[in-house]
Amino acid sequence: MPKICRLPRHEYGSPGILEFFHHQLKDIIEYAELKTDVFQSLREVGNAILFCLLIEQALQIAIAREGDLLTKERLCCGLSMFEVILTRIRSYLQDPIWRGPPPTNGVMHVDECVEFHRLWSAMQFVYCIPVGTNEFTAEQCFGDGLNWAGCSIIVLLGQQRRFDLFDFCYHLLKVQRQDGKDEIIKNVPLKKMADRIRKYQILNNEIFAILNKYMKSVETDSSTVEHVRCFQPPIHQSLATTC
């Protein structure tokens, strides 16, 4: 990974931006073990997270039949297996290598490639490159597990907003949608790559939405349960007088 990778200005056009990123990320693109060992390991992590989510959804369906328990205990107290899993995974991401050193500007890293979301942007750039006719795409080889791993780590590190702002592929997509150019740069068809980026952007947003839904309760104060109040349903006056 380059130590610094700035997002090019829109004036360069989508062909120039694609060539710029292709040159900056040359070492990542040509890394032989990226599409074998790295992507496969991330796929396994993502599939494990997704499997836990499916178990959580199955449990919700089963407990939904017990309406009183669902309302009073599960929803009010936040009893969710998937939330526990996410919290446990987040505890494994405390090493500074995931976040890098404190930003020099005192706010956040902008051009520096020291946070995980920048590394994931580089990997996303690689699997968004269209493949040849007789080659398998990333989604055919790894399914959605690859994206679930990357998006989960980004959310648990609190880097989603910066990823959306500074992602290499998203920046290229914005410019290509604006100028509408379709050229072949470094044997990469620009329009096809932009279409793939948009498809993965939609998938990433769906994964982010699901994760943030569960992370809202994880990020609240641990003492929230003590402040939960259970209100009895209203009773009709005719029944109240007979009680």
C-alpha positions in Angstrom: 0.0 0.0 0.0 1.2 3.5 -0.7 1.7 5.6 2.4 -0.3 8.4 0.9 -2.9 8.3 -1.9 -4.9 11.4 -2.6 -8.2 11.4 -4.5 -7.5 13.0 -7.8 -9.5 16.1 -8.8 -12.6 15.7 -11.1 -10.8 17.7 -13.8 -8.6 14.7 -14.6 -11.6 12.8 -15.8 -12.5 9.2 -15.1 -9.9 7.7 -17.5 -7.1 9.7 -15.8 -8.4 8.7 -12.3 -8.6 5.0 -13.2 -5.0 5.1 -14.6 -3.9 7.0 -11.4 -5.4 4.4 -9.0 -4.2 1.5 -11.2 -0.6 2.9 -10.9 -0.9 3.7 -7.1 -2.3 0.3 -6.3 0.0 -1.7 -8.6 1.6 -3.7 -5.8 -1.8 -4.7 -4.5 -3.2 -5.6 -7.9 -0.1 -7.8 -8.7 0.0 -9.4 -5.3 -0.3 -13.1 -6.2 -1.8 -14.3 -3.0 -4.5 -11.7 -2.7 -7.2 -13.6 -4.6 -6.3 -16.9 -3.0 -5.2 -16.7 0.6 -6.3 -13.2 1.6 -9.8 -13.2 -0.1 -10.4 -16.8 1.0 -9.6 -16.0 4.6 -11.9 -12.9 4.5 -14.6 -15.0 2.9 -14.5 -17.5 5.8 -14.7 -14.6 8.3 -17.6 -13.1 6.4 -19.5 -16.4 6.1 -19.1 -17.0 9.8 -20.6 -13.5 10.6 -23.4 -14.1 8.2 -24.1 -17.5 9.6 -24.5 -15.9 13.1 -26.9 -13.4 11.6 -29.0 -16.1 10.1 -29.1 -17.9 13.4 -30.2 -14.7 15.1 -33.0 -14.2 12.5 -34.2 -17.8 13.0 -34.3 -17.3 16.7 -36.3 -14.1 16.3 -38.9 -15.9 14.2 -39.2 -18.6 16.9 -39.4 -16.1 19.8 -41.8 -13.9 17.9 -44.5 -16.5 18.6 -44.0 -15.7 22.3 -45.3 -12.1 22.0 -45.1 -11.2 25.7 -41.5 -12.4 26.0 -40.4 -10.7 22.8 -41.9 -7.4 23.9 -40.8 -7.3 27.5 -37.5 -9.0 27.5 -36.0 -9.3 24.1 -36.8 -5.9 22.6 -36.6 -3.9 25.8 -33.5 -5.4 27.2 -31.7 -6.0 23.9 -31.3 -9.7 24.2 -29.6 -10.5 20.8 -27.0 -13.2 20.1 -25.7 -11.3 17.1 -25.0 -8.2 19.1 -22.9 -10.3 21.5 -21.0 -11.7 18.5 -20.3 -8.2 17.1 -19.2 -7.0 20.5 -16.8 -9.9 20.8 -15.4 -9.3 17.3 -14.9 -5.7 18.1 -12.8 -6.6 21.2 -10.4 -8.4 18.9 -9.8 -5.2 16.9 -8.1 -3.1 19.6 -4.7 -3.3 18.1 -3.5 0.1 16.8 -2.6 -1.6 13.4 -6.3 -1.4 12.5 -6.5 2.4 13.1 -3.0 3.7 12.6 -1.3 6.4 14.6 -3.2 9.6 15.7 -3.9 11.9 12.7 -1.4 14.8 12.4 -4.3 17.2 11.8 -5.9 16.2 15.0 -9.2 15.2 13.4 -8.8 12.3 11.0 -6.6 10.7 8.3 -7.5 11.9 4.9 -4.8 11.0 2.4 -2.8 8.6 4.6 -3.2 4.9 4.0 -2.9 3.8 7.7 -6.5 2.7 8.5 -8.2 -0.5 7.6 -10.8 1.1 5.4 -8.0 2.3 3.0 -6.7 -1.2 2.7 -10.2 -2.5 2.0 -10.6 0.2 -0.6 -7.5 -1.1 -2.4 -8.9 -4.7 -2.2 -12.3 -3.5 -3.5 -10.6 -1.8 -6.4 -9.0 -5.2 -7.3 -12.1 -7.3 -7.3 -14.1 -4.5 -9.1 -11.7 -4.9 -12.1 -13.7 -6.8 -14.8 -12.2 -10.2 -15.6 -11.8 -11.9 -18.9 -14.3 -14.1 -20.7 -13.1 -17.4 -19.3 -12.2 -16.2 -15.8 -14.3 -16.3 -12.6 -15.4 -13.1 -11.0 -14.9 -12.4 -7.3 -18.6 -13.0 -6.5 -18.5 -16.4 -8.2 -15.4 -17.4 -6.2 -16.2 -15.9 -2.8 -19.9 -14.9 -2.8 -21.0 -12.2 -0.4 -18.8 -13.5 2.4 -15.9 -11.3 1.2 -17.9 -8.1 1.5 -19.5 -9.1 4.8 -16.0 -9.5 6.3 -14.7 -6.1 5.0 -17.9 -4.2 5.9 -18.1 -5.7 9.3 -14.6 -4.8 10.2 -15.1 -1.3 8.9 -18.3 -0.8 11.0 -16.8 -2.3 14.1 -13.8 0.1 13.8 -16.1 3.1 13.3 -14.6 3.8 9.8 -17.7 3.6 7.7 -18.1 7.3 7.1 -14.5 7.7 6.1 -14.8 4.7 3.8 -17.8 6.2 2.0 -16.0 9.5 1.6 -12.5 8.4 0.6 -13.0 5.0 -1.1 -11.1 4.8 -4.4 -13.8 3.0 -6.3 -16.6 5.3 -5.2 -14.6 8.4 -6.3 -14.0 6.8 -9.7 -17.7 6.0 -10.0 -18.7 9.6 -9.2 -16.5 11.0 -11.9 -17.4 8.4 -14.5 -21.1 9.0 -13.9 -20.5 12.7 -14.5 -18.4 12.5 -17.6 -19.9 9.3 -19.0 -16.6 8.2 -20.7 -16.0 4.6 -21.7 -12.4 3.9 -22.5 -10.0 1.0 -22.0 -7.3 1.9 -19.5 -4.5 -0.6 -18.7 -6.7 -3.3 -20.3 -9.6 -2.3 -18.0 -12.9 -1.3 -19.6 -13.9 1.8 -17.7 -17.7 1.5 -18.1 -17.8 -2.1 -17.1 -15.7 -1.4 -14.0 -18.0 1.5 -13.1 -21.0 -0.9 -13.3 -19.3 -3.4 -11.0 -18.4 -0.6 -8.5 -22.1 0.5 -8.4 -23.2 -3.1 -7.8 -20.8 -3.5 -4.9 -21.7 -0.1 -3.6 -25.4 -1.3 -3.3 -24.3 -4.5 -1.6 -22.0 -2.6 0.8 -24.8 -0.2 1.8 -27.2 -3.1 2.5 -24.6 -4.8 4.7 -23.9 -1.5 6.5 -27.6 -1.0 7.1 -28.0 -4.4 8.7 -24.9 -4.1 10.9 -25.8 -0.6 12.1 -29.2 -1.8 13.0 -27.6 -4.2 15.6 -24.7 -1.9 16.5 -27.1 0.9 17.7 -27.9 -1.1 20.8 -24.3 -2.3 21.3 -23.1 1.3 21.4 -25.5 2.4 24.0 -24.6 2.6 27.7 -24.3 -0.8 29.3 -26.6 0.4 32.1 -29.5 1.0 29.7 -31.3 -2.1 30.9 -31.6 -0.6 34.4 -33.7 2.3 33.0 -36.1 0.1 31.0 -39.7 0.4 32.1 -42.4 -2.1 31.2 -45.8 -0.5 30.8 -48.9 -2.7 31.1 -51.4 -2.5 28.2 -54.4 -0.2 28.8 -57.4 -1.7 30.5 -61.0 -0.9 29.6 -63.0 0.9 32.2 -65.5 -1.9 32.4 -62.8 -4.3 33.3 -61.0 -2.0 35.7 -64.1 -1.6 37.8 -64.6 -5.4 38.2 -61.0 -6.0 39.2 
